[in-house]
Amino acid sequence: MSDFKAQLKEQLAEVDWKDLIPHAQRDALIIVHPQLDLIEVGCAIALDDTFLVQNWISEQLIKKPSSEELSNWNEEPEIKFKTLIVQPFVIASVILSI
């Protein structure tokens, strides 16, 4: 498991919203709340940990982007996201500016 987490960690990327638009258009983008660790979420999705994933969904800690979020991000295409590809999804978390 730690090898798998290490592999996912190597795949983390920082991208602009404009790079995520195609994934949002094909409904493959999952937004992860900043309080969750993207690697942990990626592991849970990849390993099909239904209980954990359903729990996060019910708490709205992972979700599909809302139309309001999409609209806001389209107005600010340089907003940064931390991303991870977990086929067939791209999971992303907004990088909060300080």
N, C-alpha and C positions, 0 to 999 in steps of 0.2 A: 504494500500500500504506500509506503514512504517513497518507493521508486516511482510510482504512478504520480504522486503529488509533486515530486521533483520534476518529472516530465512536464506536468501541467504548468508548473512555475516557470519553466523555460519558455513556454508558449505565451505567457502573458505579454500583452502589447498595449501600448497607449496610442489611441487613434482619435482623430477628429470625428465629430458627428457625421460629416459629409461622407466618410468612409463606411459608416454603418447604414446609411440610407438604403442601399440595395438589400441588405439583410432584413431591415424593417419592412420593405416593400414585399418581400417573399414570406413575411410573417414568421421569421426565424430568429427574431431578436428577443431576448429575455433580459429584462432590467433587474438588477440585483441591488437591494438596499445597501447603502454604504456601511451599515453596521455588520453586514455579513462578509466573510472572507470569500473572495472569488474562487480561490482554489478549493475550499471546502464545498462550495456550491457545485463547481465543476465536477468534483469527485462524486458527489451524491447523484448528479444527473447521469454521469457516465456509467456509474455502477448500479443505476436504476434503483436507488434507495427511495422507493415510493413513499414510505412513511415520512421521512425527513423532508422530501420535496413537497409533499402535500401539506405538511405543517407550515413550511415557509409560504406556500401559496395562500393558505387560509389566513396567515398573519400579514399578508400582502408585502412580504419581504422579497419575494421574487414574483414578477408579473410581466405581462406583455405591456409595451408602452401605451399610454392613453393617447387619444387624439390630441388632447391639450399638450401633452409632453412633446409629441411629434411636431406640433405646430411651433412650440417654443424653441425646440432644437433646430428646426428649419430656419428660424429667424436668426439663429446664432450658430452657424455651421462649424465654427472653430472650437466649440465647446469640446473638452477632452473627456474621454472615457477610458477606463481600464477594461480590457477585453480578453476573452478567452474563447477559443472555438472548441465546442464539445458537440460534434456532429449529431444531428443536423443543425444544431443551434449555435448562435453566437451569444454568449452571456456577457453582459456589460454593466459597469457601475460608473456613474458620473464621478469624475474627479472633482471634489469640492475645492473651490478656491478659498484661500485663506485671506 
